[in-house]
Structures are given as C-alpha cells and as structure tokens.
Amino acid sequence: MPILIGLHVLAAIVWVGGMFFAYAALRPAAAELLQPPLRLTLWRRTFRRFFAWVWLAVVVLPVTGYWMIFGHYGGMANVGWHIHVMQTLGIAMILLYLHVFFAPFKRLGRALDAGDNTAAGRALNQIRTVVLINLVLGLTVAVVAAAGRYL
C-alpha cells in the first residue's frame, strides 16, 4: 500500500505541478521575453517533453488508484465519497488531456511545420484553455484527496 500511494501521489504531483508551473510561471515569462514565433516553438518543445510525463501519469494514476480500491479496500462500495470525487475528476482530466494531445497539440505541430503561426497560436490558445481547466480540476482533486476523509 505505501508503494501504491507513493506512486499515485508522485504521478499527481508531476502532472498537476507541471501544469501549475507552465501556466503560472513559464507562460508569463515566455510572453514577456519571446516573440510569438519563438514562443510557439518553445511551447511545442516544452509540451513534447511534458506530455511524455503526463502519459506516464495517466497510466500510473488509474492503475494505482484502482489497485488500492479493489486490492486494499475491497471495491468502490467500501471507499468514501472523496474517492468517488477523485475518480470522477481524474477521469475528466484524462479525457481532457487526451483531447489536448490528439487535437490542439497535433494542430500546433502541423501549423508550425507549415509555417502558419496564426493557426499555431490558435492551437496554443486552445491548449492553454484546457490546461487551465485541468489545473483547476487537479488542484480540486488534491484538496479532496488531502481533506476529504476528514469531512
């Protein structure tokens, strides 16, 4: 159980912390320092690296979560409401990530390869919007995970 919890928490920290860093720190700094063409390239390369870690997280989180639920607690009927909330929001986050990866992120790459910075900017704005939604969901999950069983 400690290994499962440790892996679960680490995967969540990498994913949610990465989104927080990208949105709250990297985005404003890049906007201040870089012209749009270079900023778009920076984001493409950053996302390429970050999304490799997110892929790992979207596998580790459900595997460890369900392993704990069914292997330790004996099923969904035996867990608190906060676990149900974490599961629901976690599934929503994974679906939003899959959308980002397979739609606007792919469009960003194709637009940059074609030299279409306008289309790349639109794709980046779509990514930014979904990342913000996922960040809010992820922070909510973190609060529910930490405090839920005490409510």
MDTraj code that builds the backbone (N, CA, C; nanometers):
import mdtraj as md
import numpy as np

residues = "MET PRO ILE LEU ILE GLY LEU HIS VAL LEU ALA ALA ILE VAL TRP VAL GLY GLY MET PHE PHE ALA TYR ALA ALA LEU ARG PRO ALA ALA ALA GLU LEU LEU GLN PRO PRO LEU ARG LEU THR LEU TRP ARG ARG THR PHE ARG ARG PHE PHE ALA TRP VAL TRP LEU ALA VAL VAL VAL LEU PRO VAL THR GLY TYR TRP MET ILE PHE GLY HIS TYR GLY GLY MET ALA ASN VAL GLY TRP HIS ILE HIS VAL MET GLN THR LEU GLY ILE ALA MET ILE LEU LEU TYR LEU HIS VAL PHE PHE ALA PRO PHE LYS ARG LEU GLY ARG ALA LEU ASP ALA GLY ASP ASN THR ALA ALA GLY ARG ALA LEU ASN GLN ILE ARG THR VAL VAL LEU ILE ASN LEU VAL LEU GLY LEU THR VAL ALA VAL VAL ALA ALA ALA GLY ARG TYR LEU".split()
xyz = np.array([
    [0.0821, -0.1204, 0.0000],
    [0.0000, 0.0000, 0.0000],
    [0.0865, 0.1269, 0.0000],
    [0.1930, 0.1357, 0.0796],
    [0.2739, 0.2584, 0.0765],
    [0.3354, 0.2849, -0.0618],
    [0.3747, 0.1789, -0.1315],
    [0.4317, 0.1980, -0.2656],
    [0.3246, 0.2502, -0.3614],
    [0.2039, 0.1937, -0.3535],
    [0.0952, 0.2397, -0.4402],
    [0.0616, 0.3860, -0.4131],
    [0.0485, 0.4211, -0.2870],
    [0.0183, 0.5609, -0.2521],
    [0.1318, 0.6522, -0.2990],
    [0.2550, 0.6095, -0.2764],
    [0.3693, 0.6909, -0.3191],
    [0.3703, 0.7145, -0.4694],
    [0.3508, 0.6091, -0.5479],
    [0.3474, 0.6243, -0.6934],
    [0.2299, 0.7113, -0.7375],
    [0.1155, 0.6909, -0.6722],
    [-0.0050, 0.7685, -0.7050],
    [0.0186, 0.9176, -0.6804],
    [0.0718, 0.9484, -0.5653],
    [0.0969, 1.0889, -0.5301],
    [0.2040, 1.1495, -0.6209],
    [0.3108, 1.0768, -0.6478],
    [0.4155, 1.1293, -0.7364],
    [0.3617, 1.1594, -0.8764],
    [0.2803, 1.0694, -0.9288],
    [0.2229, 1.0930, -1.0622],
    [0.1345, 1.2175, -1.0617],
    [0.0561, 1.2339, -0.9559],
    [-0.0299, 1.3521, -0.9466],
    [0.0519, 1.4799, -0.9335],
    [0.1584, 1.4750, -0.8546],
    [0.2437, 1.5930, -0.8364],
    [0.3083, 1.6326, -0.9690],
    [0.3599, 1.5345, -1.0419],
    [0.4240, 1.5641, -1.1707],
    [0.3245, 1.6302, -1.2647],
    [0.2053, 1.5738, -1.2762],
    [0.1068, 1.6254, -1.3711],
    [0.0532, 1.7619, -1.3274],
    [-0.0009, 1.7695, -1.2072],
    [-0.0629, 1.8949, -1.1622],
    [0.0438, 2.0021, -1.1392],
    [0.1561, 1.9638, -1.0819],
    [0.2642, 2.0606, -1.0618],
    [0.3189, 2.1129, -1.1930],
    [0.3291, 2.0256, -1.2923],
    [0.3751, 2.0689, -1.4243],
    [0.2795, 2.1686, -1.4873],
    [0.1501, 2.1434, -1.4716],
    [0.0518, 2.2386, -1.5259],
    [0.0602, 2.3715, -1.4529],
    [0.0748, 2.3665, -1.3212],
    [0.0854, 2.4907, -1.2444],
    [0.2083, 2.5699, -1.2877],
    [0.3218, 2.5021, -1.2983],
    [0.4445, 2.5691, -1.3412],
    [0.4275, 2.6304, -1.4809],
    [0.3738, 2.5521, -1.5728],
    [0.3579, 2.6009, -1.7102],
    [0.2655, 2.7223, -1.7151],
    [0.1546, 2.7148, -1.6429],
    [0.0554, 2.8212, -1.6511],
    [0.0957, 2.9446, -1.5707],
    [0.1463, 2.9240, -1.4511],
    [0.1713, 3.0372, -1.3608],
    [0.3100, 3.0975, -1.3749],
    [0.4077, 3.0218, -1.4244],
    [0.5448, 3.0720, -1.4297],
    [0.5993, 3.0813, -1.5724],
    [0.5975, 2.9709, -1.6454],
    [0.6575, 2.9707, -1.7794],
    [0.5797, 3.0581, -1.8781],
    [0.4480, 3.0470, -1.8762],
    [0.3662, 3.1240, -1.9708],
    [0.3899, 3.2749, -1.9599],
    [0.3817, 3.3338, -1.8399],
    [0.4043, 3.4780, -1.8312],
    [0.5478, 3.5173, -1.8676],
    [0.6452, 3.4361, -1.8281],
    [0.7848, 3.4687, -1.8608],
    [0.8078, 3.4616, -2.0112],
    [0.7546, 3.3594, -2.0753],
    [0.7704, 3.3468, -2.2205],
    [0.7037, 3.4631, -2.2926],
    [0.5867, 3.5049, -2.2444],
    [0.5162, 3.6170, -2.3071],
    [0.5945, 3.7473, -2.2929],
    [0.6651, 3.7637, -2.1829],
    [0.7444, 3.8854, -2.1610],
    [0.8709, 3.8882, -2.2450],
    [0.9327, 3.7730, -2.2659],
    [1.0666, 3.7691, -2.3229],
    [1.0748, 3.7293, -2.4700],
    [0.9765, 3.6545, -2.5187],
    [0.9902, 3.5953, -2.6520],
    [0.8850, 3.6465, -2.7493],
    [0.9265, 3.6658, -2.8722],
    [0.8336, 3.6998, -2.9787],
    [0.7492, 3.5764, -3.0107],
    [0.6285, 3.5962, -3.0643],
    [0.5384, 3.4826, -3.0866],
    [0.5982, 3.3632, -3.1616],
    [0.6732, 3.3800, -3.2705],
    [0.7240, 3.2587, -3.3371],
    [0.8140, 3.1734, -3.2470],
    [0.9012, 3.2384, -3.1733],
    [0.9894, 3.1638, -3.0835],
    [0.9111, 3.1066, -2.9654],
    [0.8138, 3.1820, -2.9168],
    [0.7299, 3.1363, -2.8057],
    [0.6515, 3.0111, -2.8457],
    [0.6013, 3.0080, -2.9688],
    [0.5278, 2.8905, -3.0160],
    [0.6184, 2.7678, -3.0219],
    [0.7403, 2.7864, -3.0685],
    [0.8358, 2.6762, -3.0746],
    [0.8724, 2.6286, -2.9338],
    [0.8914, 2.7234, -2.8425],
    [0.9203, 2.6874, -2.7039],
    [0.8089, 2.5996, -2.6476],
    [0.6835, 2.6396, -2.6693],
    [0.5715, 2.5637, -2.6165],
    [0.5633, 2.4250, -2.6791],
    [0.5868, 2.4157, -2.8071],
    [0.5834, 2.2841, -2.8724],
    [0.6868, 2.1902, -2.8094],
    [0.8074, 2.2403, -2.7932],
    [0.9132, 2.1563, -2.7359],
    [0.8886, 2.1259, -2.5890],
    [0.8361, 2.2234, -2.5158],
    [0.8041, 2.2027, -2.3751],
    [0.6941, 2.0980, -2.3604],
    [0.5875, 2.1139, -2.4377],
    [0.4785, 2.0168, -2.4301],
    [0.5243, 1.8776, -2.4713],
    [0.6078, 1.8694, -2.5712],
    [0.6564, 1.7382, -2.6153],
    [0.7232, 1.6658, -2.4976],
    [0.8044, 1.7379, -2.4227],
    [0.8716, 1.6760, -2.3070],
    [0.7735, 1.6497, -2.1917],
    [0.6908, 1.7485, -2.1619],
    [0.5964, 1.7360, -2.0503],
    [0.4934, 1.6269, -2.0772],
    [0.4437, 1.6192, -2.1998],
    [0.3399, 1.5210, -2.2299],
    [0.3910, 1.3782, -2.2178],
    [0.5193, 1.3539, -2.2343],
    [0.5733, 1.2203, -2.2097],
    [0.5523, 1.1825, -2.0628],
    [0.5718, 1.2773, -1.9739],
    [0.5490, 1.2537, -1.8309],
    [0.4004, 1.2408, -1.7999],
    [0.3183, 1.3190, -1.8696],
    [0.1741, 1.3092, -1.8462],
    [0.1222, 1.1730, -1.8907],
    [0.1741, 1.1215, -2.0032],
    [0.1344, 0.9867, -2.0455],
    [0.1624, 0.8871, -1.9343],
    [0.2773, 0.8983, -1.8715],
    [0.3110, 0.8091, -1.7608],
    [0.2106, 0.8272, -1.6464],
    [0.1781, 0.9523, -1.6161],
    [0.0836, 0.9807, -1.5071],
    [-0.0556, 0.9254, -1.5370],
    [-0.1024, 0.9371, -1.6624],
    [-0.2381, 0.8904, -1.6924],
    [-0.2468, 0.7377, -1.6934],
    [-0.1335, 0.6714, -1.6913],
    [-0.1325, 0.5259, -1.6729],
    [-0.1188, 0.4929, -1.5245],
    [-0.0221, 0.5558, -1.4584],
    [0.0062, 0.5245, -1.3180],
    [-0.1119, 0.5595, -1.2269],
    [-0.1753, 0.6736, -1.2493],
    [-0.2827, 0.7163, -1.1584],
    [-0.4000, 0.6186, -1.1554],
    [-0.4600, 0.5816, -1.2682],
    [-0.5702, 0.4857, -1.2583],
    [-0.5259, 0.3466, -1.2122],
    [-0.4098, 0.3013, -1.2580],
    [-0.3641, 0.1676, -1.2170],
    [-0.3462, 0.1620, -1.0658],
    [-0.2747, 0.2584, -1.0095],
    [-0.2524, 0.2564, -0.8650],
    [-0.3823, 0.2845, -0.7887],
    [-0.4632, 0.3763, -0.8414],
    [-0.5899, 0.4082, -0.7745],
    [-0.6825, 0.2878, -0.7665],
    [-0.7040, 0.2219, -0.8788],
    [-0.7937, 0.1055, -0.8775],
    [-0.7318, -0.0127, -0.8038],
    [-0.6018, -0.0243, -0.8083],
    [-0.5345, -0.1317, -0.7330],
    [-0.5613, -0.1119, -0.5833],
    [-0.5520, 0.0125, -0.5377],
    [-0.5803, 0.0398, -0.3962],
    [-0.7278, 0.0156, -0.3643],
    [-0.8162, 0.0637, -0.4520],
    [-0.9601, 0.0498, -0.4261],
    [-1.0013, -0.0969, -0.4201],
    [-0.9601, -0.1733, -0.5196],
    [-1.0063, -0.3118, -0.5260],
    [-0.9154, -0.4085, -0.4509],
    [-0.7871, -0.3783, -0.4406],
    [-0.6947, -0.4679, -0.3729],
    [-0.6878, -0.4478, -0.2229],
    [-0.7108, -0.3236, -0.1799],
    [-0.6985, -0.2944, -0.0366],
    [-0.8345, -0.2715, 0.0294],
    [-0.9206, -0.1941, -0.0363],
    [-1.0485, -0.1574, 0.0244],
    [-1.1630, -0.2522, -0.0116],
    [-1.1426, -0.3374, -0.1107],
    [-1.2469, -0.4338, -0.1451],
    [-1.3537, -0.3814, -0.2384],
    [-1.3273, -0.2716, -0.3069],
    [-1.4214, -0.2225, -0.4077],
    [-1.4743, -0.0835, -0.3790],
    [-1.5445, -0.0316, -0.4785],
    [-1.5952, 0.1061, -0.4720],
    [-1.6976, 0.1263, -0.3602],
    [-1.7701, 0.0222, -0.3236],
    [-1.8712, 0.0352, -0.2183],
    [-1.8086, 0.0604, -0.0817],
    [-1.6798, 0.0348, -0.0702],
    [-1.6140, 0.0457, 0.0600],
    [-1.5265, 0.1695, 0.0753],
    [-1.5322, 0.2614, -0.0190],
    [-1.4496, 0.3827, -0.0099],
    [-1.5387, 0.5033, 0.0156],
    [-1.4773, 0.6089, 0.0665],
    [-1.5511, 0.7312, 0.0979],
    [-1.5867, 0.8111, -0.0265],
    [-1.6710, 0.9099, -0.0038],
    [-1.7180, 0.9952, -0.1131],
    [-1.6017, 1.0622, -0.1836],
    [-1.4969, 1.0947, -0.1081],
    [-1.3838, 1.1664, -0.1667],
    [-1.3122, 1.0825, -0.2721],
    [-1.3124, 0.9509, -0.2571],
    [-1.2514, 0.8638, -0.3578],
    [-1.3340, 0.8683, -0.4861],
    [-1.4659, 0.8698, -0.4725],
    [-1.5537, 0.8793, -0.5898],
    [-1.5329, 1.0125, -0.6626],
    [-1.5166, 1.1194, -0.5852],
    [-1.4911, 1.2507, -0.6460],
    [-1.3557, 1.2498, -0.7174],
    [-1.2535, 1.1955, -0.6516],
    [-1.1214, 1.1884, -0.7154],
    [-1.1283, 1.1091, -0.8451],
    [-1.1980, 0.9953, -0.8421],
    [-1.2095, 0.9133, -0.9622],
    [-1.2795, 0.9889, -1.0744],
    [-1.3899, 1.0522, -1.0429],
    [-1.4674, 1.1238, -1.1447],
    [-1.3858, 1.2377, -1.2054],
    [-1.3252, 1.3193, -1.1205],
    [-1.2454, 1.4311, -1.1714],
    [-1.1210, 1.3812, -1.2433],
    [-1.0623, 1.2727, -1.1938],
    [-0.9448, 1.2148, -1.2595],
    [-0.9769, 1.1659, -1.4001],
    [-1.0910, 1.1002, -1.4157],
    [-1.1315, 1.0550, -1.5497],
    [-1.1540, 1.1751, -1.6402],
    [-1.2183, 1.2788, -1.5887],
    [-1.2393, 1.4006, -1.6688],
    [-1.1056, 1.4608, -1.7105],
    [-1.0097, 1.4633, -1.6185],
    [-0.8774, 1.5189, -1.6501],
    [-0.8073, 1.4378, -1.7586],
    [-0.8172, 1.3062, -1.7491],
    [-0.7545, 1.2211, -1.8503],
    [-0.8182, 1.2450, -1.9862],
    [-0.9504, 1.2537, -1.9905],
    [-1.0189, 1.2788, -2.1178],
    [-0.9804, 1.4145, -2.1764],
    [-0.9709, 1.5152, -2.0909],
    [-0.9278, 1.6474, -2.1386],
    [-0.7846, 1.6424, -2.1905],
    [-0.6975, 1.5712, -2.1207],
    [-0.5593, 1.5570, -2.1676],
    [-0.5548, 1.4870, -2.3039],
    [-0.6307, 1.3797, -2.3184],
    [-0.6321, 1.3082, -2.4468],
    [-0.6787, 1.4008, -2.5590],
    [-0.7793, 1.4831, -2.5291],
    [-0.8243, 1.5805, -2.6291],
    [-0.7104, 1.6755, -2.6657],
    [-0.6447, 1.7313, -2.5651],
    [-0.5347, 1.8250, -2.5916],
    [-0.4266, 1.7581, -2.6756],
    [-0.3888, 1.6378, -2.6373],
    [-0.2791, 1.5713, -2.7067],
    [-0.3139, 1.5392, -2.8516],
    [-0.4327, 1.4861, -2.8734],
    [-0.4673, 1.4391, -3.0071],
    [-0.5312, 1.5445, -3.0960],
    [-0.5706, 1.6591, -3.0411],
    [-0.6312, 1.7635, -3.1245],
    [-0.5445, 1.8895, -3.1281],
    [-0.5557, 1.9829, -3.0329],
    [-0.4811, 2.1081, -3.0486],
    [-0.3290, 2.0920, -3.0488],
    [-0.2745, 1.9967, -2.9741],
    [-0.1294, 1.9791, -2.9762],
    [-0.0824, 1.9311, -3.1135],
    [-0.1571, 1.8408, -3.1733],
    [-0.1223, 1.7947, -3.3087],
    [-0.1372, 1.9091, -3.4089],
    [-0.2431, 1.9906, -3.3923],
    [-0.2613, 2.1068, -3.4807],
    [-0.1480, 2.2068, -3.4632],
    [-0.1023, 2.2258, -3.3403],
    [0.0105, 2.3156, -3.3149],
    [0.1324, 2.2699, -3.3940],
    [0.1640, 2.1426, -3.3855],
    [0.2798, 2.0895, -3.4573],
    [0.2659, 2.1026, -3.6086],
    [0.1496, 2.0665, -3.6605],
    [0.1278, 2.0768, -3.8056],
    [0.1367, 2.2223, -3.8523],
    [0.0799, 2.3135, -3.7741],
    [0.0831, 2.4552, -3.8119],
    [0.2257, 2.5083, -3.8095],
    [0.3020, 2.4732, -3.7085],
    [0.4409, 2.5183, -3.7022],
    [0.5227, 2.4596, -3.8166],
    [0.5009, 2.3330, -3.8486],
    [0.5720, 2.2708, -3.9608],
    [0.5394, 2.3396, -4.0930],
    [0.4166, 2.3906, -4.1037],
    [0.3731, 2.4587, -4.2258],
    [0.4082, 2.6077, -4.2241],
    [0.4623, 2.6558, -4.1127],
    [0.4965, 2.7978, -4.1017],
    [0.3762, 2.8871, -4.0786],
    [0.2649, 2.8308, -4.0328],
    [0.1420, 2.9067, -4.0095],
    [0.1323, 2.9431, -3.8613],
    [0.1925, 3.0562, -3.8263],
    [0.1942, 3.0973, -3.6858],
    [0.0569, 3.1369, -3.6339],
    [-0.0300, 3.1834, -3.7227],
    [-0.1649, 3.2196, -3.6800],
    [-0.2407, 3.0961, -3.6332],
    [-0.2366, 2.9899, -3.7129],
    [-0.3033, 2.8652, -3.6742],
    [-0.2359, 2.8047, -3.5515],
    [-0.1041, 2.8148, -3.5438],
    [-0.0323, 2.7638, -3.4276],
    [-0.0744, 2.8393, -3.3016],
    [-0.0912, 2.9693, -3.3129],
    [-0.1360, 3.0499, -3.1994],
    [-0.2758, 3.0109, -3.1533],
    [-0.3640, 2.9833, -3.2490],
    [-0.4989, 2.9376, -3.2120],
    [-0.4928, 2.8042, -3.1381],
    [-0.4100, 2.7140, -3.1873],
    [-0.3962, 2.5838, -3.1219],
    [-0.3391, 2.6005, -2.9810],
    [-0.2394, 2.6865, -2.9675],
    [-0.1801, 2.7103, -2.8363],
    [-0.2829, 2.7686, -2.7402],
    [-0.3668, 2.8587, -2.7870],
    [-0.4715, 2.9154, -2.7018],
    [-0.5710, 2.8085, -2.6570],
    [-0.6020, 2.7143, -2.7459],
    [-0.6907, 2.6043, -2.7071],
    [-0.6250, 2.5188, -2.5991],
    [-0.4976, 2.4908, -2.6174],
    [-0.4241, 2.4128, -2.5172],
    [-0.4249, 2.4859, -2.3839],
    [-0.3966, 2.6158, -2.3883],
    [-0.3912, 2.6951, -2.2654],
    [-0.5244, 2.6902, -2.1911],
    [-0.6344, 2.6995, -2.2629],
    [-0.7664, 2.6967, -2.2005],
    [-0.7921, 2.5627, -2.1326],
    [-0.7621, 2.4540, -2.2021],
    [-0.7860, 2.3219, -2.1448],
    [-0.6903, 2.2944, -2.0295],
    [-0.5664, 2.3398, -2.0407],
    [-0.4716, 2.3225, -1.9297],
    [-0.5229, 2.3959, -1.8061],
    [-0.5781, 2.5144, -1.8228],
    [-0.6327, 2.5871, -1.7081],
    [-0.7470, 2.5084, -1.6444],
    [-0.8359, 2.4548, -1.7257],
    [-0.9463, 2.3738, -1.6726],
    [-0.8898, 2.2530, -1.5983],
    [-0.7942, 2.1844, -1.6596],
    [-0.7351, 2.0675, -1.5958],
    [-0.6583, 2.1039, -1.4689],
    [-0.5955, 2.2193, -1.4690],
    [-0.5255, 2.2644, -1.3490],
    [-0.6238, 2.2851, -1.2340],
    [-0.7349, 2.3497, -1.2615],
    [-0.8364, 2.3710, -1.1577],
    [-0.8898, 2.2362, -1.1081],
    [-0.9167, 2.1451, -1.2011],
    [-0.9628, 2.0120, -1.1609],
    [-0.8562, 1.9407, -1.0777],
    [-0.7317, 1.9487, -1.1201],
    [-0.6226, 1.8819, -1.0486],
    [-0.6023, 1.9374, -0.9094],
    [-0.6096, 2.0685, -0.8954],
    [-0.5966, 2.1283, -0.7625],
    [-0.7148, 2.0894, -0.6742],
    [-0.8328, 2.0807, -0.7336],
    [-0.9509, 2.0357, -0.6594],
    [-0.9320, 1.8923, -0.6114],
    [-0.8826, 1.8053, -0.6997],
    [-0.8556, 1.6665, -0.6617],
    [-0.7553, 1.6617, -0.5467],
    [-0.6530, 1.7450, -0.5523],
    [-0.5517, 1.7455, -0.4463],
    [-0.6143, 1.7825, -0.3113],
    [-0.7009, 1.8817, -0.3111],
    [-0.7674, 1.9224, -0.1866],
    [-0.8589, 1.8122, -0.1374],
    [-0.9372, 1.7554, -0.2285],
    [-1.0283, 1.6459, -0.1906],
    [-0.9485, 1.5262, -0.1369],
    [-0.8379, 1.4944, -0.2024],
    [-0.7559, 1.3813, -0.1583],
    [-0.6980, 1.4053, -0.0191],
    [-0.6552, 1.5270, 0.0069],
    [-0.5926, 1.5571, 0.1355],
    [-0.6943, 1.5745, 0.2472],
    [-0.8081, 1.6352, 0.2184],
    [-0.9020, 1.6712, 0.3252],
    [-1.0310, 1.5903, 0.3252],
    [-1.0600, 1.5216, 0.2169],
    [-1.1901, 1.4559, 0.2010],
    [-1.2285, 1.3600, 0.3111],
    [-1.1373, 1.2800, 0.3567],
    [-1.1762, 1.1813, 0.4578],
    [-1.1995, 1.2431, 0.5940],
    [-1.1641, 1.3691, 0.6103],
    [-1.1845, 1.4372, 0.7384],
    [-1.3151, 1.5149, 0.7422],
    [-1.3857, 1.5200, 0.6304],
    [-1.5120, 1.5948, 0.6251],
    [-1.6309, 1.5064, 0.6552],
])
top = md.Topology()
chain = top.add_chain()
for i, resn in enumerate(residues, 1):
    res = top.add_residue(resn, chain, resSeq=i)
    for name in ("N", "CA", "C"):
        top.add_atom(name, md.element.get_by_symbol(name[0]), res)
traj = md.Trajectory(xyz[None], top)
